[in-house]
Amino acid sequence: MKKGAIALVALAFALSIAVPVLAENAAQEQQAGSKALRTEIIKLKYVRAQDIQNLIYSYVSRDGHIQFSPNLPAVLVVRDTRENVERILAAVRELDVKPADILYTVQLVLGSETDARTDAELQNDPVVKELRQLLRYKGYTLLDSTFVRVVNRTDATVVLGPEAEFEFSLEPDVAGDVRAPVIRTSVRLTKIARPAGEKPLVVTRLIESSLNIKSGERTVVGVSKLDGGDKGLILIISGKIVD
């Protein structure tokens, strides 16, 4: 009887020591598991690593980090807890999307204060009708027109005019809500003179502007006098986001 009692006391004593130890070990293992870091190499398709690095830093924990190399601008290396890496991957999927394509229609129109003739295709043009009420020009002639398709935040340049004497440049930046985007567009129109001989080209800046247009909207960018005479250049563009 005494031996049985002693055995029970010994077992209870052993359990009183073992249970806290096991609990402590389990807590340490759980803590170590929660701090286990995961490394992920992310290959980007449309954006550069340096462009989104700062944007996703808010997801990084104290123990994590983000790295990229200028020699590999499309590769981003992330090291953090499993949960944070998943959050970073979700953020990258939102950011690394194909940039918008914008299709511009560009028209270069010559207005005249003395010549009242207007090209047939401009007779019923709503923009020209509005210009008749705002400007002194009586006649309107279409010098040139073209389409320009450009990827968002990249520039494009085309040559215009019957003698290729004008250079037109633009650069879009799509902003705003996806359902109602605004195309911020920087525009420049210059005249290029090619003197005879070996003289350098003479470039005259005619119109330079920055404007916001809605997708599908058509608007007048600007008007520029030609050589101080009774004629002027009118630049009309429209921009549309295409798939």
N, C-alpha and C positions, 0 to 999 in steps of 0.2 A: 504494500500500500504506500509506504514511504517512498519506494523507488518510483512508483507511478507519479506521485505528486512532484517529486524532484524533476522527473522528465518533462512534465507539463510546464513547470516554472522555467526550465532551460529553453523549451521551445518558444515560450512567450517572449523571453529575453532576446532570443535570436531574431524573432520576427520584428521586435521593436527596433532592432538595429538595421535589419535588411530592408524593411519597407521604406524608410526615409531615403536610404541609399538608392534604391531602385527608382523612387520618385525623382530624386535629384538627377540621376543619370538620364531618365526619360526627358526631363525638362531641358537638360543640356543638349540632348540629341535633337529635340524639337527646335531649340534656339539655333543650333548649328545648321539645321535643315532650312530654317527660314532665312538665314543669311547666306546660303549657298548661292554663288553668283553664276549666271549663265552668260555665255559669250555668243553673240549673233553677228554674222557678217551679212550686211544688207546691200544688195546690188540695186542701184537706182536706175530708173529708165529715162525719166524726163527732167529731173532737177539735179543740181549739183549738191554734193554733200555739204559744202561750205555754206550754201544758201539756206539750208534747213537746220543746220546744227544748233544754232541759237534757239530756234523755235521749239525744239524737242528737249532742251535742257531742263525744262520745268518738270519733266517726267523722271528725271534721273535722281536716284537716292544719293546719300552721302558716300556710300561705298561704291557707287557705280561711276562710269565714265563713258564718254563718246570720243571716238578718234576717227580721223580721216587723213589721207595723204594728198597733197596737191598733184602728185603724179597719178593718182587714181581718183579723180573727182567724182566718179559714179559709185564709189564704194564707201560704206559707212560701217564702222565697227562699234558695236554696243556691248557693254558688259555691265550687268546689274542683276538684281534679283529676278526670279522668273516672272513675277507679277509685273514688275516695272518694264521688263523687256517686252512683254505682251502689249502693254500700254504704248510703248514706243513704236512697236511694229504697226499698231493700229493708227497711230498718228502719221507715220510715214506713208501708209496707204492713202490717207487723206490728202497728203501734200504732193506725193509723187504721181501726178496725173498729167495726161497729155495736154499741152497748152492749146488754147483755142486758135482756130484758123479764122482769119478775117478776110473777107472779100470786099475790096473797095472798087467803086466805080468812080472814075475821075474824068471830069470834063473841063476843058479849057475853052472859055468863051471870050470872044472879042466884042466889046461894046463900043458903039460909035455915037457921038453927039450930033453928027451931021448927016450920016448915011442911015436912012430909016429902014433899009432892007434887013429882013430877018429870015434866017434859014427856016425851011418848012418844018423840020423836026423840033424847032424851038418855038414855033408859033403858039402852040397850046401848052407849052411847058409851064406848070404851076410856079416853079421857082423864077422863071423869066418874067412871068406875069407880075410877080411880087416885086422883082427888080425894077420893072417899068415904073412902079409907083414910088420907089425909093431913090432911084438914080436918074441922072439927066440923059442917059443914053437912049437913043431912039431906035437903033438897030442892033441886032445881036447875031453874031456869026460863030458857028462852032468850029474852032481851030483844030481841035483834036480831042479824042476820048480814048480811054483804055481801062482795062481791068487790072487790078493789082491784088494778088493773094499773098498774104504774109502771116507768119506764125506770130502769136502774141509775144510782145517785148523783143522783137527783132526788127531791124530796119530794112527798108526796100527803096530802091531808086529806079525810076524809069525816065526815058527821054520823051519829050512831047514837042508838038509843033510841026508845021508843014515842012520846015527845014531843020528839024531836030535842034532847034535853038533854045529849048527850055529843058531844065532838069527838075524833076519833081521827086521829093523824098518824104517818107512818112515812117512813123514808128508808133504802133498801138500799145495800149496797156489796158486790158480789160479789168474792170473793177465792179463792185456792187454785188447785189444779190443775183444768184444764178437765174432766177425767173425773170429778172429785169436788169440785165447787165448794162453797164455804160462803157463805151469804148473811148477811152482817153487817147487822143491822137495828136502827136506832134507833126506838124506839116511845114515843109519849106519848098518854095518855088524860086528858082534862079534862072536868069537868062545868061546864055553862054555865047560870047562873041569870039569868032576865030579870025583874027586879023591875018592879012596876007604876010608871007615871009616867015621868019622864025620867031616872031613875037609870041609871048605866052598868051594863053587864053584869058579873056576878060570876063569875069563872073560878076554879075549884078544881082543882088538879092532883091527879089520883088515882093514876095509874101512869106512871112514866117509867123506861125500861129500855133496855139495849143487849144484844142477844143474837146468838148465832151458830146458824143452823139450816141443815141440809142441804136440798137441793132435794127437795121432797115431804114433808118432815118437819112434823109438827104438834106444837105445844107450848103450855104455859101461860106467858103473859108475866108475869102478876102478879095479885095479889088485893088489893082495897081495901075497907075497911070503909065502910059507908054511914051517915053521921051517928052513928057510934058505937053503932049498934044491933046486932041479931042477924042482920043481912043484910050481904052483901058482893058486890062486883062481881068477876067472874072474866073475864079477857081471854085468849082462846085464838086463836092464829093458826097458819096454815101458809103456807109460801112455796114456789113452784115456778118454776123458770126455763123460759120458753116461747120458742118460735121466733118 
